[in-house]
Amino acid sequence: MTFKLRFRNPGQDLVISGAARGLTCIGRAALQGVVQASGDATGTSPGRRWRYSTYRIAHDGPVIWALDMPLNSNVGIISSSEVSPGLWEVVCYCGSSLDAYQFDSVQSPLAVWAYGFVSTLYDGGIRAAFYNANGTLAYDFSRPNPLFPLASGVANGAVTTIPALTRPVVMGCPTSDPSYDPSAGPNRWRAEFYRGMWRRTSSTEIVEVMVAKQRWEYAATEPIGVAAGYISPTTYLILEGALLP
């Protein structure tokens, strides 16, 4: 018989398994800069385009991003990449006031943390760690801020209930990416591109909102046919961020 270490919480959720590895907060990503939206939403291409803030962190393996959710702000991830070996970059969105064209004119810095697997023990103090069967470090309980989500779910454009936390932090970003070209007048059309983002509307609610990525107007007898629009389901984890670095 093979014995495996498992810890379950009172709800019988499996929280630690000897056959798994635990994610730990690597640290808070460093802000590289903020770029504001620019251009004319009713002008010709490229029209008005959204902008972003950029963050980087070093880690010797893949990372998963966790985003702060300031109250009444639209937040989300635009892109993520390894810009050089061991250096990860995430481009984020954080605005709080959509204009008539669904652009946030002011982008704000956002707290962003990276989670990942660790290969070496925490350096300092008393240590408590588990290794899996092949000798890989699975859990290092001496490290601060392990990943223990307090909630998870799937959103599909509707208001979603989250726990009442001191500082709600989300893992997972809406993937909706619709575009349209509705009429702007006789023989005139609008090219509109949107992306889903999170908006925390109260201490216990988040909702997916659509923010404009790009918009312009053009003269034509018929639309160019950019795409159809839809909202796709989003899987997420909710963390308590009060003690994150």
C-alpha positions as CSV (number, residue, x, y, z in Angstrom):
1,M,0.0,0.0,0.0
2,T,1.2,3.5,-0.8
3,F,0.6,6.2,1.8
4,K,0.2,9.8,0.8
5,L,0.2,12.9,3.0
6,R,-3.0,14.9,2.8
7,F,-4.5,17.7,4.8
8,R,-8.2,18.6,4.5
9,N,-10.0,21.6,6.1
10,P,-13.3,21.3,8.0
11,G,-15.2,21.5,4.7
12,Q,-13.2,18.5,3.5
13,D,-11.4,20.6,0.8
14,L,-8.0,19.1,0.1
15,V,-5.6,21.9,0.9
16,I,-2.2,20.1,1.1
17,S,-1.2,16.9,-0.8
18,G,2.1,15.1,-0.9
19,A,1.5,14.6,-4.6
20,A,1.2,18.4,-5.3
21,R,3.3,21.5,-5.0
22,G,2.4,24.7,-3.2
23,L,2.5,28.1,-4.7
24,T,4.1,30.9,-2.7
25,C,4.1,34.7,-3.1
26,I,7.5,35.5,-4.7
27,G,6.9,39.2,-4.1
28,R,5.3,42.4,-5.3
29,A,6.2,43.3,-8.9
30,A,8.0,46.6,-9.5
31,L,6.2,49.3,-11.4
32,Q,8.0,50.2,-14.6
33,G,5.8,53.1,-15.7
34,V,2.3,54.3,-16.5
35,V,1.0,55.4,-20.0
36,Q,-2.2,57.3,-20.4
37,A,-4.8,56.9,-23.1
38,S,-4.4,59.1,-26.1
39,G,-6.0,60.0,-29.5
40,D,-9.5,61.1,-30.8
41,A,-12.3,58.5,-30.4
42,T,-14.3,60.1,-33.3
43,G,-11.3,60.7,-35.6
44,T,-9.7,58.5,-38.2
45,S,-7.7,55.3,-37.5
46,P,-5.9,54.7,-35.1
47,G,-8.4,56.9,-33.2
48,R,-8.3,56.7,-29.4
49,R,-6.4,53.9,-27.8
50,W,-6.3,52.6,-24.2
51,R,-3.1,52.6,-22.2
52,Y,-1.6,50.7,-19.3
53,S,0.9,50.3,-16.5
54,T,3.8,47.8,-16.7
55,Y,5.4,45.7,-13.9
56,R,8.3,43.3,-13.6
57,I,9.7,40.7,-11.2
58,A,12.5,38.1,-11.4
59,H,11.8,34.4,-10.8
60,D,13.4,31.2,-12.0
61,G,10.1,29.7,-13.2
62,P,6.6,30.6,-14.4
63,V,4.5,33.0,-12.3
64,I,0.8,33.6,-11.7
65,W,-0.3,37.2,-11.2
66,A,-2.5,38.4,-8.4
67,L,-4.1,41.8,-8.7
68,D,-5.3,44.2,-6.1
69,M,-9.0,45.3,-6.6
70,P,-9.4,48.9,-5.4
71,L,-13.0,49.8,-4.8
72,N,-14.8,51.1,-7.9
73,S,-11.7,50.7,-10.2
74,N,-11.6,48.7,-13.4
75,V,-8.6,46.3,-13.2
76,G,-7.2,43.5,-15.3
77,I,-4.3,42.0,-17.2
78,I,-3.6,43.1,-20.8
79,S,-0.6,40.8,-21.4
80,S,2.1,38.7,-19.6
81,S,5.5,37.5,-20.9
82,E,9.0,36.4,-20.0
83,V,10.9,39.4,-21.5
84,S,14.3,37.7,-20.8
85,P,15.3,34.5,-18.9
86,G,13.9,34.7,-15.4
87,L,12.4,38.2,-15.9
88,W,8.6,38.4,-16.0
89,E,6.6,41.3,-17.2
90,V,2.9,42.0,-16.8
91,V,0.9,44.8,-18.5
92,C,-2.1,45.8,-16.5
93,Y,-5.1,48.1,-16.6
94,C,-6.4,50.2,-13.7
95,G,-8.9,53.1,-14.2
96,S,-11.8,54.3,-12.2
97,S,-14.0,56.6,-14.4
98,L,-15.2,55.6,-17.9
99,D,-16.1,58.4,-20.3
100,A,-18.8,58.5,-22.9
101,Y,-16.7,56.2,-25.2
102,Q,-15.9,53.7,-22.3
103,F,-12.3,54.8,-22.0
104,D,-10.6,55.4,-18.7
105,S,-8.8,58.7,-19.3
106,V,-6.6,58.2,-16.2
107,Q,-4.5,55.0,-15.7
108,S,-3.3,54.5,-12.1
109,P,-0.6,52.3,-10.6
110,L,-1.8,49.0,-9.3
111,A,-0.5,46.6,-6.7
112,V,0.5,43.4,-8.5
113,W,2.0,40.2,-6.9
114,A,3.6,37.2,-8.4
115,Y,3.1,33.6,-7.2
116,G,5.3,30.7,-8.2
117,F,6.9,27.5,-7.2
118,V,10.1,27.7,-5.2
119,S,13.1,25.3,-5.4
120,T,15.1,26.2,-2.4
121,L,14.2,26.5,1.3
122,Y,13.5,29.9,2.9
123,D,16.7,31.3,4.3
124,G,16.3,32.1,7.9
125,G,14.8,30.9,11.2
126,I,13.0,27.6,11.9
127,R,12.1,25.6,8.8
128,A,9.2,23.4,8.0
129,A,9.0,21.8,4.5
130,F,7.6,18.9,2.6
131,Y,9.3,17.2,-0.4
132,N,7.4,15.0,-2.9
133,A,8.4,11.5,-4.0
134,N,10.9,12.7,-6.6
135,G,12.7,15.0,-4.1
136,T,11.3,18.3,-5.3
137,L,10.5,20.9,-2.7
138,A,6.7,20.8,-2.5
139,Y,5.8,23.1,0.4
140,D,8.0,25.4,2.4
141,F,5.8,26.6,5.3
142,S,8.6,28.9,6.5
143,R,8.0,31.2,3.6
144,P,5.4,34.0,4.1
145,N,2.2,34.2,2.1
146,P,1.6,30.7,0.7
147,L,-1.3,30.4,-1.8
148,F,-4.5,29.5,0.2
149,P,-7.4,30.9,-1.7
150,L,-10.5,31.9,0.3
151,A,-12.9,31.6,-2.6
152,S,-13.1,30.6,-6.3
153,G,-15.7,30.8,-9.0
154,V,-16.7,31.4,-12.6
155,A,-18.1,34.7,-13.7
156,N,-19.9,35.4,-17.0
157,G,-20.6,39.1,-17.0
158,A,-22.9,39.1,-13.9
159,V,-22.3,40.4,-10.4
160,T,-20.4,37.9,-8.4
161,T,-20.2,37.6,-4.6
162,I,-16.8,37.4,-3.0
163,P,-15.8,37.1,0.7
164,A,-15.7,40.2,2.9
165,L,-12.0,40.6,3.2
166,T,-9.7,43.4,4.4
167,R,-8.0,43.6,1.0
168,P,-9.5,41.4,-1.8
169,V,-7.0,40.2,-4.3
170,V,-8.0,38.3,-7.5
171,M,-6.2,35.7,-9.6
172,G,-7.7,35.3,-13.1
173,C,-8.6,38.0,-15.6
174,P,-11.8,38.3,-17.8
175,T,-11.0,37.0,-21.3
176,S,-13.8,38.8,-23.2
177,D,-12.5,40.6,-26.2
178,P,-15.4,41.7,-28.4
179,S,-15.4,44.3,-31.2
180,Y,-18.1,46.0,-33.3
181,D,-18.7,48.5,-36.1
182,P,-22.1,50.1,-35.6
183,S,-23.4,53.0,-37.7
184,A,-22.1,56.5,-36.9
185,G,-24.4,58.1,-39.5
186,P,-25.1,57.9,-43.3
187,N,-22.2,56.0,-44.9
188,R,-20.2,56.3,-41.7
189,W,-19.2,53.7,-39.2
190,R,-17.4,53.2,-35.9
191,A,-14.7,50.6,-35.2
192,E,-14.9,49.7,-31.5
193,F,-12.7,47.2,-29.7
194,Y,-13.3,46.2,-26.0
195,R,-11.8,44.0,-23.3
196,G,-13.3,42.6,-20.1
197,M,-12.0,43.9,-16.8
198,W,-12.9,43.4,-13.1
199,R,-14.7,46.1,-11.1
200,R,-15.2,45.7,-7.3
201,T,-18.4,47.5,-6.7
202,S,-18.7,46.8,-2.9
203,S,-16.9,45.0,-0.2
204,T,-18.4,41.7,-1.3
205,E,-19.2,42.1,-5.1
206,I,-17.2,42.2,-8.3
207,V,-18.5,42.4,-11.8
208,E,-17.0,42.1,-15.3
209,V,-17.1,45.5,-17.2
210,M,-16.2,46.2,-20.8
211,V,-13.6,48.9,-21.3
212,A,-12.7,50.4,-24.7
213,K,-9.3,49.4,-26.2
214,Q,-9.5,51.4,-29.4
215,R,-12.2,53.4,-31.3
216,W,-12.3,55.4,-34.5
217,E,-14.7,56.4,-37.2
218,Y,-14.5,55.8,-40.9
219,A,-16.5,56.6,-44.1
220,A,-17.8,53.6,-46.0
221,T,-21.0,52.4,-47.7
222,E,-20.9,49.2,-45.5
223,P,-19.0,48.2,-42.3
224,I,-15.6,46.5,-42.6
225,G,-16.9,43.7,-40.3
226,V,-14.4,43.7,-37.4
227,A,-16.0,40.9,-35.4
228,A,-19.0,39.8,-33.3
229,G,-19.1,40.4,-29.5
230,Y,-19.6,38.1,-26.6
231,I,-18.7,37.7,-22.9
232,S,-16.9,34.5,-22.1
233,P,-16.8,32.8,-18.7
234,T,-13.9,33.7,-16.4
235,T,-12.4,31.4,-13.7
236,Y,-10.9,33.2,-10.7
237,L,-9.5,32.8,-7.2
238,I,-10.0,35.3,-4.4
239,L,-7.2,35.9,-1.8
240,E,-6.8,38.0,1.3
241,G,-4.1,40.5,0.4
242,A,-3.8,42.3,3.7
243,L,-0.5,40.7,4.6
244,L,1.0,40.6,1.1
245,P,4.4,42.4,0.8
